[in-house]
Amino acid sequence: MAETNEEMVTQAELGADYIEELLDIADIDGDIETGAKNDRPYISIVSENQDDLKKLTGEDGEVLLALQNLTRLTVGEEYNEKTGLLLDINGWREERLKNIISLADDAIAKAETEGAVELPGMNSFERKTVHDYVSEKGFFSKSEGIGKERHIVVLKEQPAEEDEAEESAEPTGE
């Protein structure tokens, strides 16, 4: 992954060139902003035309993630290394993360009395965000399930060691 802010910005700009070509092919208008955010190359597509960009996001962000993965492949091929590039479209990712943190807050409150609370399925980036957030709040979490059903369980107490061993053996996707 990119190490310096300059390298991250360069990777984001290369990714933006690729995204711009895709937008031209699809005849979709959008302004592309690049930079570094949360120690990762970052690309944001914004437009007043919500309908076009909703097509690029998809119902649950699945199109956005596919575009992000294609862009990562393109940038990674150029740099001969993996990139953690993040793509956002009209603030969808930012809004999604706010919703996920809200879900985590609700789960923490319930875990206080119930001991364990399951959240809905999330991609690996979202799960990592929740794991980090829950830990900051003094609670514990573990991932369960596979594929689209992979989700987090928020716990009041630390999970058993065998559960942690299973978690560390699971590959992450995003």
Secondary structure, DSSP 8 states (H G I E B T S, - for coil): ---SHHHHHHHHHHHHHHHHHHHHHHT---EEEEEEETTEEEEEEE-S-HHHHHHHH-TTSHHHHHHHHHHHHHHHHHHTS----EEEETTHHHHHHHHHHHHHHHHHHHHHHHSEEEEEE--HHHHHHHHHHHHHTT-EEEEESSGGG-EEEEESS---HHHHHHHHHS----
